[in-house]
Amino acid sequence: MTNLDVRSARPDQLVSSDKGQWEIIVGLEVHAQVTSNAKLFSGASAAYGGAPNAHVSLVDAAMPGMLPVINKFCVEQAIRTGLGLNAQINEKSRFDRKNYFYPDLPQGYQISQFQMPIVGEGEIEVEPDGEDPIKVRIERLHLEQDAGKSIHDLSPSETFVDLNRAGVALMEIVSRPDIRSAKEAAAYFNKLRAILRALGTCDGNMEEGSMRADVNVSVRRGGTKEWGTRCEIKNVNSTRFMMQAIEYEARRQIEILESGGSIDQETRLFDANTGATRTMRSKEDAHDYRYFPDPDLLPLVIEKKWIEEIRASLPELPDAKKKRFISEYGLTPYDARVISSDSETSAYFETVAKGRDPKMAANWVTQELAAALNKKGLELSASRVKAEALGALLDLVKDDTINGKIAKDVFAKMIETGDAPGAIVEREGLKQVTDTSAIEKAIDELMAANADKVEDVRKNPKAFGWWVGQTMKATGGKANPAVVNEILKKKLGV
Ligand code: MN
């Protein structure tokens, strides 16, 4: 296995304890729900929600004699995703039965892909905040069905089963163990999410469980090459929990190893209430899934021509977009990454930036707008300030109708009311005062009332800020700051 071990942790990523330094090794298996109207092998709706068992066909319920029929669109989505992950598309793949018994799995097996997945090896670039980019290799992507849901908390004595999810198409995306910290794991997951959302192959909605990760964690002493025994943490559904789970699990393993114990290979659960992981099942009770090719389904043979057609239809992906934002708009790499990581944000930004100062547009989108939406717990799509309206606000600053400070006040009103910036400026009388006589009058009054401070600013240039602030205040914040500065300097003789 050592030939797969292409990365060593950086020194600052090692975990220190009394007895030495340890490297964390992480690999992720991400289940991503395919964006599709229908399920993988039936025509039933794949929509989220709905009354229990409202989206269940006879195939999903595994009625006798029912046969699965592959949904071509789901296959196309898997190919599109593979291309977006710079991965090999396998022209021949196959569906296998993964056998296990559970009440929410009416077939008694999950149709998955075991030996021959539709997508093979790929690689993506990941950029943890404030760190150099890393490459994370993708081992495979395969298509499989989701299971139904057992509901245990509606009755003290009964379990209910909802099969709405049963048969919904999932892509399981397996990374190589190339991740060396909790932060890198979160960055990988976010990058994957950004790519899938840009491709339109998974909506990435975490609350609805559209993306969830099984996190494989092991540790080894810093500088060594042997792999440790790994534990798998199941079904982690947020990057915050993922980071907590990795950090907790690494510490747990280090403590065991340092006290002379050994790690049992097992499946564990992360408990968000305690921040700890606990045993779910050990290797001894690991399932033997008795995989075998599903006799009801033919091997999947994909024509090269179709792959090329899909490739030609790929949208601009986050990496390409980031590069373009740097070269075309002169954004910083950080701003370019933040804006390009989401198609909606980048489209919004480009509308605001069109014909305007792109850096100013980027600042407003990543700072004022992001903070306001975050405070309200809103997605960009729910913003009352549309891109055109934010652009109009920037125009009012550009043509000196209002100053930058007032623009923030106007924006705060826009986000509450959805009103146009021009209307707010008119209604509230916020137009910038460029009338020098009004500004001069305000300064004269200030100087008369603060003779001591006039003396002070002539000796101490740092006191100038006070004068600017007071003049702005006296004009209701509406004065043109450049004009204020100019008149102040003249009158104060500084
Ligand atoms: Mn799976």
Residues whose N, C-alpha, C, O or C-beta is under 5 A from the ligand:
A	BS01	MN	E172
